[in-house]
Amino acid sequence: MDWLLYEKEAISKGYANVCGVDEAGRGPLAGPVYAAAVILPPGLEIEGVNDSKKLTEKKREALFPEIKEKALAYCIASASEKEIDKLNILNATYLAMARAVEGLPVKADYALIDGNRMPRLPIPGETIVKGDGLSMSIACASILAKVTRDHVMMEWDQRYPQYQFAKHKGYGTKLHMDLIRRYGPCELHRQSFLKKILGAGASRTTRAQSIGKRGEAAAAAYLEKRGFRILERNYHCPYGETDIIAEDGQYIIFVEVKTRKSGAMVEGAEAVDTVKRKKLAQTAQAYLSEHPSGLQPRFDVILVTPTEENRCRVEQLPGAFVLGE
């Protein structure tokens, strides 16, 4: 098979810089959709390159830096989960493709697009069904898009470990769907993709859960930056749940996270009523019976106020309440 057939045909028509374009991440329930555009030097074939779906993760990772090094130019772009919800996944994919083509440091004059529909681009081009298995430049683009997206999802796994993004990369596996039902969605989830999982009437609950999970993530990041070690997030026992359990070498703290609207007045112990305090105390006792510690227990409240997009104001209230008060 001639991996450069389509590139040669375009060059024979007078085009100088032919780019291959492909995407990764149209199907997942979470995360952006990525696209890459790649221009290869004329005549270059990279050994081992193929449709990214036909390669092992190890092989994709090995080819990733080689493609970037040998390409005449490349660009990797994305469309966010919010853009996916707003535009739908097809149009968001085309947006990512257009961004990739327009972002090339060497301007392309012709595009080879994987698929059967042409996105709106500033240059002419053609679509190739299963092009990632027929065109060298498209196959290279598929690898760059896939590996980049996988790396991003593994980074998000560190921020939201309860969803185990590193395992499924956001795809709708049984594990992922079960975790969404258990914890609710986070800011990375595509809300328009979740109706079959959470029910069509769950949009208001979904938004509330998403805000709450965002607040918990902001609280955990706040603690880690201040030297606390996170022991558990969303610890469950028969008595109830604790949002975060952390320690700093002196205290083991049981944290209740309250995400509030801007301007809401909730202070100190008022953030946790008497019934909730009792449940927190029972949950703490259950945890300490499973994980004995010589550290002094403390009950904190962390107030989180979302401000701008993807930002939160965090306030920690150490010892917000004492048992027996």
C-alpha positions in Angstrom: 0.0 0.0 0.0 1.2 3.5 -0.8 0.8 5.5 2.4 1.5 8.7 0.5 -0.9 8.2 -2.4 -3.3 11.0 -1.4 -0.4 13.4 -0.5 1.2 12.8 -3.9 -2.1 13.4 -5.8 -2.6 16.7 -4.0 1.0 17.8 -4.8 0.5 16.8 -8.4 -2.3 19.3 -8.6 0.0 22.1 -7.5 -0.4 22.1 -3.7 2.8 22.5 -1.8 1.9 22.0 1.9 -0.6 19.2 2.3 -1.8 18.5 5.9 -3.6 15.5 7.3 -6.3 16.1 9.9 -7.9 13.7 12.4 -9.6 13.9 15.7 -9.7 11.9 19.0 -12.4 11.9 21.6 -15.8 12.2 19.9 -17.4 9.4 21.9 -16.3 9.9 25.5 -18.6 11.2 28.2 -16.0 13.5 29.6 -13.2 15.8 28.4 -12.5 17.9 25.3 -12.4 16.6 21.7 -8.9 16.9 20.2 -7.8 17.3 16.6 -4.4 17.5 15.0 -3.1 18.7 11.7 0.2 17.4 10.3 2.3 18.5 7.3 5.0 16.0 6.5 8.1 16.7 4.3 7.4 15.3 0.7 8.1 11.6 0.5 8.5 11.0 4.2 7.1 7.8 5.7 7.5 7.1 9.4 7.9 3.4 10.1 5.2 1.9 12.4 2.7 4.7 11.9 -0.9 3.5 11.4 -4.4 4.4 12.6 -3.9 5.2 16.3 -6.7 2.8 17.2 -4.7 -0.1 15.7 -1.6 0.7 17.8 -0.9 -0.2 21.4 -0.5 2.6 23.9 3.2 1.9 24.1 3.6 2.2 20.3 1.6 5.4 20.2 3.7 6.9 23.0 6.9 6.0 21.1 5.7 7.5 17.8 4.4 10.7 19.4 7.8 12.5 19.8 9.1 11.1 16.5 6.2 12.5 14.5 6.6 15.9 16.2 10.3 15.9 15.4 10.1 14.8 11.8 7.0 16.7 10.7 7.4 19.9 8.7 4.7 21.4 10.9 2.0 20.2 13.3 -0.7 21.7 15.5 -2.9 20.1 18.1 -6.1 21.8 19.1 -9.3 21.1 21.0 -12.9 22.1 21.7 -13.9 22.0 25.3 -16.7 20.0 26.9 -18.7 23.2 27.3 -18.3 23.9 23.5 -19.4 20.3 22.9 -22.6 20.9 25.0 -23.3 24.2 23.2 -22.5 23.2 19.6 -23.0 19.4 19.6 -20.1 17.0 19.2 -20.0 17.1 15.4 -19.7 20.9 15.2 -17.3 20.9 18.1 -15.1 18.4 16.3 -15.1 20.6 13.2 -14.2 23.6 15.4 -11.2 21.6 16.8 -10.1 20.6 13.3 -10.3 24.2 12.0 -8.2 25.4 15.0 -5.6 22.8 14.3 -5.3 23.7 10.6 -5.3 27.4 11.3 -2.7 27.0 14.1 -0.1 25.3 11.9 3.2 27.3 12.0 3.7 26.5 8.3 0.5 27.3 6.5 -1.2 24.4 4.7 -2.8 24.9 1.3 -4.7 21.6 1.1 -6.2 19.4 3.7 -6.8 15.6 3.9 -9.6 15.0 6.4 -10.4 11.7 8.0 -14.1 10.9 7.5 -16.9 11.6 5.1 -17.8 15.2 5.9 -15.7 18.3 5.3 -15.3 20.9 8.1 -15.3 24.6 7.2 -11.7 25.4 6.5 -9.9 28.4 5.0 -8.2 26.0 2.5 -9.5 23.4 0.0 -9.3 19.8 0.8 -11.0 16.4 0.6 -12.4 13.7 2.9 -11.1 10.2 3.1 -13.2 7.5 4.7 -10.9 5.6 7.1 -8.2 7.9 6.1 -6.2 7.2 9.2 -5.4 3.8 7.7 -4.8 5.1 4.2 -2.9 8.4 4.5 0.5 8.8 6.3 -0.2 12.4 7.3 -3.7 11.6 8.6 -2.4 8.6 10.6 0.2 10.9 12.2 -2.5 13.4 13.1 -4.6 10.6 14.7 -1.7 9.6 16.9 -0.9 13.2 18.0 -4.6 13.8 18.8 -5.1 10.5 20.6 -1.9 10.7 22.8 -2.5 14.3 23.7 -6.0 13.6 24.8 -4.9 10.6 26.8 -2.3 12.7 28.6 -4.8 15.4 29.5 -7.2 12.8 30.9 -4.5 11.3 33.0 -3.8 14.8 34.4 -7.5 15.2 35.2 -7.3 11.8 37.0 -5.0 13.5 39.6 -7.6 16.2 40.2 -10.6 13.9 40.2 -9.3 10.5 41.3 -12.8 9.3 42.2 -13.7 9.0 38.4 -10.6 7.0 37.5 -10.0 8.9 34.3 -6.6 7.3 33.8 -8.3 3.9 33.3 -11.0 4.7 30.8 -10.0 8.2 29.5 -13.5 9.4 29.8 -15.2 6.8 27.7 -18.5 5.3 28.7 -17.3 2.1 30.3 -19.4 0.4 32.9 -16.9 1.6 35.6 -17.1 5.2 34.5 -20.9 5.2 34.3 -21.2 3.6 37.8 -18.8 6.3 39.2 -20.9 9.1 37.6 -24.0 7.7 39.2 -22.2 7.4 42.6 -20.5 10.8 42.7 -22.4 12.9 40.1 -20.7 14.6 37.2 -17.8 17.0 37.5 -16.9 20.0 35.4 -15.2 17.8 32.9 -18.3 15.8 32.0 -20.3 16.6 28.9 -23.7 17.3 30.3 -25.4 16.7 27.0 -24.0 13.1 27.0 -25.4 12.2 30.4 -29.1 12.1 29.9 -29.3 8.4 29.4 -27.2 7.8 32.5 -28.8 10.3 34.9 -32.2 10.7 33.3 -33.6 13.5 31.1 -35.1 15.3 34.1 -31.8 15.3 36.0 -30.4 18.5 34.6 -31.0 20.7 37.7 -29.6 18.0 40.0 -26.7 17.4 37.6 -25.8 21.1 37.7 -26.0 21.1 41.5 -23.8 18.0 41.8 -21.3 19.4 39.3 -21.0 22.6 41.4 -20.5 20.6 44.6 -17.9 18.3 43.0 -16.1 21.4 41.7 -16.1 22.8 45.2 -14.7 19.6 46.7 -11.9 19.5 44.0 -11.0 23.2 44.8 -10.9 22.4 48.5 -8.6 19.4 48.0 -6.3 21.4 45.8 -6.2 24.2 48.4 -5.2 21.8 51.2 -2.5 20.1 49.1 -0.9 23.5 48.3 -0.7 24.2 52.0 1.1 20.9 52.8 -1.8 18.7 53.8 -1.8 15.1 52.6 -5.1 14.0 51.3 -6.0 10.6 52.8 -9.5 10.1 51.4 -12.1 11.9 49.3 -15.8 11.1 49.7 -15.2 8.6 52.4 -18.3 6.5 52.9 -19.4 4.4 55.9 -22.8 3.3 57.3 -23.1 6.5 59.3 -22.6 8.9 56.4 -19.9 10.6 54.3 -17.0 12.9 54.8 -15.9 15.1 51.9 -12.2 15.1 52.6 -9.9 13.5 55.2 -6.4 14.9 55.4 -3.4 15.2 57.7 -0.6 17.6 58.3 1.6 15.8 60.8 -0.2 17.2 63.8 -3.9 16.8 63.0 -6.0 14.4 61.1 -8.8 16.6 59.8 -12.3 15.7 58.7 -13.5 18.3 56.3 -17.0 19.3 55.3 -17.0 21.3 52.1 -19.7 23.9 51.5 -20.0 25.4 48.1 -22.0 28.5 48.2 -23.2 31.2 45.8 -21.4 34.5 45.8 -22.6 36.7 48.6 -24.1 33.9 50.7 -23.5 34.4 54.4 -22.5 31.2 56.0 -19.9 31.3 58.7 -18.0 28.8 60.9 -20.1 26.2 62.8 -23.3 27.6 61.2 -22.2 25.8 58.0 -22.8 22.4 59.8 -26.0 21.8 61.7 -26.2 19.6 64.8 -27.5 16.5 63.0 -24.7 16.7 60.4 -22.1 17.2 63.2 -23.2 14.0 64.8 -22.9 12.1 61.5 -19.5 13.6 60.9 -18.3 12.4 64.4 -19.6 8.9 63.8 -18.0 8.8 60.4 -14.7 10.0 61.9 -14.9 7.3 64.5 -15.5 4.7 61.9 -12.6 5.9 59.8 -10.2 5.9 62.8 -11.3 2.4 63.8 -10.2 1.3 60.3 -7.1 3.5 60.2 -5.8 4.1 63.7 -3.8 7.3 64.0 -1.8 9.0 66.8 -2.8 12.4 65.3 -5.3 14.6 67.0 -8.6 14.7 65.2 -10.1 18.0 64.1 -13.3 19.0 62.2 -12.9 21.8 59.6 -15.3 23.5 57.3 -14.0 24.8 53.9 -16.2 27.3 52.2 -15.9 27.5 48.4 -17.3 30.3 46.4 -17.2 30.0 42.6 -16.1 33.2 40.9 -15.0 33.4 37.4 -15.1 30.3 35.1 -12.9 27.6 36.5 -11.9 29.7 39.5 -13.0 29.5 43.1 -12.4 31.5 46.3 -11.6 29.1 49.2 -11.7 29.8 52.9 -10.7 27.2 55.5 -12.3 27.3 58.9 -10.0 25.2 61.2 -11.8 23.6 64.2 -15.1 25.0 62.9 -17.0 23.0 65.6 -16.1 20.9 68.6 -18.0 17.7 69.4 -20.5 18.2 72.2 -21.1 21.9 71.5 
